[in-house]
Amino acid sequence: MATRSISSRIGAVLAAPVIWLARLLNLPLKWWQGMTGTGGMAAFFLAPNMAIFGIFVLLPLVINFAYSMTSGQALFLSDRSYVGGEQYARLMDCGNYLDPTTCREDLFWIALRNTALFVVVQVSMMTVVAMITALILNREIRGRGFWRAVFFFPVLLSPVVVGLIWRWILQREGLLNFILYNVGLEPHVWLTDRFYSFVATVGVSVWAHMGFYTLILLAGLQAIPRDLYEAAEMDGTRAGRVFWRITLPLLMPNLLVVIVLALIRAVQIFDEAYVLTGGGPGTSTLYLTQYIYEVGFASLLRNPGLAAAASIIMGLILVVLTLIQLGLGRRNEKAGERK
């Protein structure tokens, strides 16, 4: 009893400042609610978040657009000269958009082509692998909690750490070549071959982020009523038909979220690829974000305006792709409702 009394007193002392602050805010909040109603209270509580969003998202976006309308190497906007849409025209100056060598900014189009190929391959592989993993982890297997933690663990790692780990594994004298040599196979130069370096960036990205998307799909699988599977089992429905007729349609909202998030992340690929290959060999793994970084910051002849214009174009690409995905998702939902 004495211990409980002491703990109660300590709790009361710690809670006193909070209670005092709540009472202090009670009068102005009641006055504000009386003046503006329920909608005004919602605006009041949303205001801090919107202020942070405006300062750290909208304002940098406006500044970035302003930079894209200027030229020169000066860092401060006031020291740069206004050129209008010249930077965008420079990026779009191409004889043949399918042949980067005919473009004025050939590296931009090479990076755009590499990014497009990376997005198609990586998002497709990510979705399939995450789906298979979620289906396996949703079954009653031994140590299911352990395996779920194992697959999610890479998500907790820094992208730079992921890149360094796999660079140590895949380099010329790395762990993978050491294993191949000891089993009598010929070692290979994984990171200096154009094809294998691209495959490496895709594989490492899938490995690093798969756990996050698996978790989303796993949550969707667990939300599907078990009665549907029991009814299908009683009818003798084959497993493949159950997947296509029950699991996949009911999992479509989660799958749409996975595709949209994976698409956004894939377009912005930078950390793992930059640490792993540095954009090489040559320009085989030069992606759009790395191009923006090098043009705006790393190059001796840096051009922040050109980098800002490229980032605006990348943002527009992301918006268009996301809207397409959401439109397709809504169409599928409406088609499902009609059925």
C-alpha positions as CSV (number, residue, x, y, z in Angstrom):
1,M,0.0,0.0,0.0
2,A,2.8,2.4,0.9
3,T,4.5,1.7,-2.5
4,R,1.3,2.3,-4.3
5,S,0.8,5.6,-2.4
6,I,4.3,6.8,-3.3
7,S,3.9,5.9,-7.0
8,S,0.5,7.7,-7.0
9,R,2.1,10.8,-5.6
10,I,4.9,10.7,-8.1
11,G,2.4,10.2,-10.9
12,A,0.4,13.2,-9.7
13,V,3.5,15.4,-9.5
14,L,4.5,14.4,-13.0
15,A,1.0,14.9,-14.4
16,A,0.5,18.3,-12.7
17,P,2.3,20.4,-15.4
18,V,0.3,18.7,-18.1
19,I,-3.0,19.3,-16.3
20,W,-2.0,22.9,-15.7
21,L,-1.2,23.5,-19.3
22,A,-4.4,21.8,-20.5
23,R,-6.4,24.1,-18.2
24,L,-4.5,27.1,-19.5
25,L,-5.3,26.3,-23.1
26,N,-8.9,25.4,-22.4
27,L,-10.3,29.0,-22.4
28,P,-8.7,30.1,-25.7
29,L,-9.6,26.8,-27.4
30,K,-13.2,27.2,-26.2
31,W,-13.3,30.7,-27.5
32,W,-11.8,29.6,-30.9
33,Q,-14.3,26.8,-31.2
34,G,-17.2,29.2,-30.5
35,M,-15.9,31.6,-33.1
36,T,-15.1,29.1,-35.9
37,G,-17.0,25.9,-35.1
38,T,-15.8,22.3,-35.6
39,G,-14.2,23.1,-38.9
40,G,-12.1,25.8,-37.3
41,M,-10.8,23.4,-34.6
42,A,-9.8,20.9,-37.3
43,A,-7.9,23.7,-39.0
44,F,-6.3,24.7,-35.7
45,F,-4.9,21.2,-35.1
46,L,-3.8,20.8,-38.8
47,A,-2.0,24.2,-38.9
48,P,1.3,23.0,-37.3
49,N,1.6,20.1,-39.7
50,M,0.7,22.2,-42.7
51,A,3.2,24.8,-41.7
52,I,5.9,22.1,-41.5
53,F,4.8,20.7,-44.9
54,G,4.8,24.2,-46.4
55,I,8.3,25.1,-45.1
56,F,10.0,21.8,-45.9
57,V,8.1,20.6,-49.0
58,L,6.2,23.4,-50.8
59,L,8.8,26.2,-50.3
60,P,11.8,24.1,-51.5
61,L,9.7,23.1,-54.5
62,V,9.0,26.7,-55.4
63,I,12.7,27.6,-54.9
64,N,13.7,24.6,-57.0
65,F,11.4,25.8,-59.8
66,A,12.9,29.3,-59.5
67,Y,16.4,27.8,-59.8
68,S,15.4,26.0,-63.0
69,M,14.7,29.3,-64.6
70,T,18.2,30.6,-64.0
71,S,21.7,29.8,-65.2
72,G,25.3,30.0,-64.0
73,Q,27.4,28.4,-61.3
74,A,26.5,30.7,-58.4
75,L,24.8,29.1,-55.5
76,F,22.6,32.0,-54.3
77,L,19.5,32.7,-56.3
78,S,20.2,36.5,-56.2
79,D,23.5,36.0,-57.9
80,R,22.1,34.0,-60.8
81,S,20.8,35.2,-64.2
82,Y,17.2,34.6,-65.3
83,V,17.0,32.6,-68.6
84,G,13.4,31.5,-68.6
85,G,12.8,28.0,-70.0
86,E,16.3,27.7,-71.5
87,Q,17.3,24.9,-69.2
88,Y,14.2,22.9,-70.2
89,A,14.9,23.5,-73.9
90,R,18.5,22.4,-73.4
91,L,17.3,19.1,-71.9
92,M,14.7,18.5,-74.6
93,D,17.1,19.4,-77.5
94,C,17.3,16.1,-79.3
95,G,17.4,14.9,-82.9
96,N,16.0,11.5,-81.9
97,Y,14.7,10.9,-78.4
98,L,15.4,7.2,-78.7
99,D,19.1,7.9,-79.4
100,P,20.8,9.8,-76.6
101,T,23.8,10.5,-78.7
102,T,21.7,12.9,-80.8
103,C,20.8,14.9,-77.7
104,R,22.5,18.0,-76.4
105,E,22.4,16.7,-72.9
106,D,23.1,13.1,-73.8
107,L,23.8,12.0,-70.2
108,F,20.3,13.2,-69.1
109,W,18.7,10.9,-71.7
110,I,21.0,8.0,-70.9
111,A,20.1,8.4,-67.3
112,L,16.4,8.6,-68.2
113,R,16.6,5.5,-70.3
114,N,18.5,3.6,-67.6
115,T,15.9,4.7,-65.0
116,A,13.0,3.6,-67.1
117,L,14.5,0.2,-67.6
118,F,15.3,-0.1,-63.9
119,V,11.8,0.9,-63.0
120,V,10.2,-1.7,-65.2
121,V,12.5,-4.5,-64.1
122,Q,12.8,-3.6,-60.5
123,V,9.1,-2.9,-59.8
124,S,8.0,-6.1,-61.6
125,M,10.5,-8.2,-59.7
126,M,9.8,-6.5,-56.4
127,T,6.0,-7.0,-56.7
128,V,6.4,-10.7,-57.7
129,V,8.9,-11.5,-55.0
130,A,7.0,-9.6,-52.3
131,M,3.8,-11.4,-53.3
132,I,5.4,-14.8,-53.1
133,T,7.1,-14.0,-49.8
134,A,3.9,-12.7,-48.3
135,L,2.0,-15.9,-49.4
136,I,4.6,-18.1,-47.8
137,L,4.8,-16.1,-44.6
138,N,1.0,-16.1,-44.4
139,R,1.0,-19.9,-44.1
140,E,1.3,-21.9,-40.9
141,I,5.0,-22.6,-41.0
142,R,7.4,-23.3,-38.2
143,G,9.2,-20.1,-36.9
144,R,6.9,-17.8,-38.9
145,G,7.6,-14.8,-36.6
146,F,11.3,-15.4,-37.0
147,W,11.2,-15.5,-40.8
148,R,9.0,-12.4,-40.9
149,A,11.7,-10.5,-38.9
150,V,14.4,-11.9,-41.2
151,F,12.8,-10.6,-44.3
152,F,12.0,-7.2,-42.8
153,F,15.5,-6.7,-41.3
154,P,17.1,-5.3,-44.5
155,V,14.6,-2.4,-44.5
156,L,16.1,-1.2,-41.2
157,L,19.5,-0.9,-42.7
158,S,20.8,2.4,-44.2
159,P,20.9,2.4,-48.0
160,V,24.6,3.3,-47.8
161,V,25.3,0.3,-45.5
162,V,23.4,-1.9,-48.0
163,G,25.5,-0.7,-50.8
164,L,28.7,-1.2,-48.9
165,I,27.8,-4.7,-47.9
166,W,26.9,-5.8,-51.4
167,R,29.9,-4.1,-52.8
168,W,32.1,-6.1,-50.5
169,I,30.3,-9.3,-51.6
170,L,30.3,-8.6,-55.4
171,Q,33.7,-6.9,-55.9
172,R,36.5,-8.6,-57.8
173,E,38.0,-10.1,-54.7
174,G,34.8,-10.2,-52.8
175,L,32.9,-13.0,-50.9
176,L,31.0,-14.3,-53.9
177,N,34.1,-14.8,-56.1
178,F,35.8,-16.4,-53.1
179,I,33.0,-18.9,-52.9
180,L,33.0,-19.6,-56.6
181,Y,36.8,-20.1,-56.6
182,N,36.6,-22.5,-53.7
183,V,33.9,-24.7,-55.4
184,G,35.9,-24.8,-58.6
185,L,34.0,-22.2,-60.6
186,E,35.4,-19.3,-62.5
187,P,35.2,-16.0,-60.6
188,H,33.5,-13.1,-62.4
189,V,33.8,-9.3,-62.5
190,W,30.3,-8.5,-61.4
191,L,30.6,-4.7,-60.9
192,T,32.7,-4.0,-64.0
193,D,30.4,-5.7,-66.5
194,R,27.6,-3.5,-68.0
195,F,24.9,-6.2,-67.8
196,Y,25.8,-7.7,-64.4
197,S,26.3,-4.3,-62.8
198,F,22.7,-3.4,-63.8
199,V,21.4,-6.7,-62.6
200,A,23.3,-6.1,-59.3
201,T,21.6,-2.7,-58.7
202,V,18.2,-4.3,-59.4
203,G,18.8,-7.3,-57.1
204,V,20.3,-5.3,-54.3
205,S,17.4,-2.8,-54.4
206,V,14.9,-5.6,-54.3
207,W,16.7,-7.3,-51.4
208,A,16.9,-4.1,-49.4
209,H,13.2,-3.0,-49.7
210,M,11.3,-6.2,-50.3
211,G,10.4,-6.6,-46.6
212,F,8.5,-3.4,-46.5
213,Y,6.2,-4.3,-49.4
214,T,5.9,-7.9,-48.1
215,L,4.5,-6.4,-44.9
216,I,1.9,-4.5,-46.7
217,L,0.8,-7.5,-48.7
218,L,0.9,-9.7,-45.6
219,A,-1.5,-7.3,-43.9
220,G,-3.8,-7.5,-46.8
221,L,-3.7,-11.3,-46.8
222,Q,-4.5,-11.5,-43.1
223,A,-7.6,-9.2,-43.7
224,I,-9.1,-11.7,-46.1
225,P,-11.9,-13.7,-44.4
226,R,-10.9,-17.3,-43.8
227,D,-14.4,-18.4,-44.6
228,L,-13.8,-17.8,-48.3
229,Y,-10.9,-20.2,-48.3
230,E,-12.8,-22.8,-46.3
231,A,-15.7,-22.6,-48.8
232,A,-13.3,-23.0,-51.7
233,E,-11.6,-26.0,-50.1
234,M,-15.0,-27.6,-49.5
235,D,-15.8,-27.1,-53.2
236,G,-12.5,-28.7,-54.2
237,T,-11.2,-25.6,-55.9
238,R,-7.6,-25.8,-57.0
239,A,-5.0,-23.6,-55.3
240,G,-4.2,-21.7,-58.5
241,R,-7.9,-20.8,-59.0
242,V,-8.3,-19.8,-55.4
243,F,-5.4,-17.4,-55.8
244,W,-6.7,-15.8,-59.0
245,R,-10.4,-15.7,-58.0
246,I,-10.2,-14.9,-54.3
247,T,-6.8,-13.8,-53.1
248,L,-5.7,-11.5,-55.9
249,P,-9.0,-9.5,-56.3
250,L,-9.3,-9.0,-52.5
251,L,-5.6,-8.1,-52.3
252,M,-5.8,-5.6,-55.2
253,P,-6.0,-2.4,-53.0
254,N,-2.8,-3.4,-51.1
255,L,-1.2,-4.4,-54.4
256,L,-1.9,-1.0,-55.8
257,V,-0.3,0.7,-52.8
258,V,2.8,-1.6,-53.2
259,I,3.1,-0.8,-56.9
260,V,2.7,3.0,-56.4
261,L,5.2,3.1,-53.6
262,A,7.7,0.9,-55.4
263,L,7.4,3.0,-58.5
264,I,8.1,6.2,-56.6
265,R,11.1,4.7,-54.9
266,A,12.5,3.1,-58.1
267,V,12.4,6.3,-60.0
268,Q,14.3,8.0,-57.2
269,I,17.0,5.2,-57.0
270,F,20.3,6.7,-55.9
271,D,21.9,5.5,-52.6
272,E,22.5,1.8,-53.2
273,A,23.4,2.2,-56.8
274,Y,25.8,5.1,-56.3
275,V,27.6,3.3,-53.5
276,L,27.6,0.0,-55.3
277,T,28.7,1.0,-58.8
278,G,29.1,4.8,-58.9
279,G,27.1,4.9,-62.1
280,G,29.5,2.6,-63.9
281,P,30.9,0.9,-65.7
282,G,30.7,3.8,-68.1
283,T,27.1,5.0,-67.8
284,S,25.4,1.6,-67.6
285,T,24.0,2.3,-64.1
286,L,23.7,6.1,-64.3
287,Y,20.2,6.9,-63.0
288,L,18.3,10.1,-63.1
289,T,18.8,11.1,-59.4
290,Q,22.6,10.6,-59.8
291,Y,22.6,12.7,-62.9
292,I,20.9,15.5,-61.0
293,Y,23.3,15.2,-58.1
294,E,26.4,15.3,-60.3
295,V,25.2,18.2,-62.5
296,G,24.1,20.2,-59.5
297,F,26.8,19.5,-57.0
298,A,29.6,17.1,-57.8
299,S,30.7,18.4,-61.2
300,L,33.4,21.0,-61.5
301,L,31.2,22.8,-64.1
302,R,28.1,22.5,-62.0
303,N,24.9,23.8,-63.2
304,P,22.2,24.0,-60.5
305,G,19.7,25.4,-62.9
306,L,20.0,22.4,-65.2
307,A,19.8,20.0,-62.3
308,A,16.7,21.8,-61.0
309,A,15.1,21.5,-64.4
310,A,15.9,17.8,-64.5
311,S,14.4,17.3,-61.0
312,I,11.2,19.1,-62.0
313,I,10.9,16.8,-65.0
314,M,11.5,13.8,-62.8
315,G,8.8,15.1,-60.4
316,L,6.3,15.4,-63.3
317,I,7.1,11.9,-64.4
318,L,6.4,10.6,-60.9
319,V,3.1,12.5,-60.8
320,V,2.0,11.1,-64.2
321,L,2.9,7.6,-63.3
322,T,1.1,7.8,-59.9
323,L,-2.0,9.2,-61.5
324,I,-2.0,6.4,-64.1
325,Q,-1.7,3.8,-61.4
326,L,-4.4,5.3,-59.3
327,G,-6.7,5.6,-62.3
328,L,-6.2,2.0,-63.2
329,G,-6.8,1.0,-59.6
330,R,-10.1,2.9,-59.5
331,R,-11.2,1.4,-62.8
332,N,-10.6,-2.1,-61.5
333,E,-12.5,-1.3,-58.3
334,K,-15.5,0.0,-60.3
335,A,-15.3,-3.1,-62.6
336,G,-15.3,-5.3,-59.5
337,E,-18.4,-3.5,-58.1
338,R,-20.3,-4.0,-61.3
339,K,-19.6,-7.7,-61.2
